Amino acid sequence: MTTLVQRISETPMAPYAALLRGMTREQKRIVVTYLTESMEEPKTKRQVPAEFKKLRGIVNVTEEEMARDEHLAHIMER
């Protein structure tokens, strides 16, 4: 094991080190996937250009039209 991996005893995960040793490869893969995904940066909403924001009031879209078209509803929510 690398020096960095051996430092697990300095983290809150230390009590789980023995548990991890007893896990199967598949179980470890699940844990690693969870840890990896938990480190991902949250996705930010894409910024809408000011030119498009100006057009919002020009178009008249009803609630019924948005209910029928999920893409239109998504666009109008921005």
C-alpha positions, 0 to 999 in steps of 0.5 A: 500500500502507498503511504497515502493509503496507509494514512487512512488511520488519520481519518474518520474512516479508520474504524472501517479499515478492518471492515474494508479488508474483509470485503469482496472486490465487488463490494469495494468497487461499490464503496469506491464508486460511492466515494468518487461520486460524492467528491464530484462538484455539483453541476451548476445551471447553465447561464442564460445570455441576457439577449435571451432573457429579454425575449422572455416577455415577448412569447406568450406560452400557456401552462397547457402548452408547457404541460404538453411539451417538456422541452418547452417547459424546461426552456420557460423555467430558465 
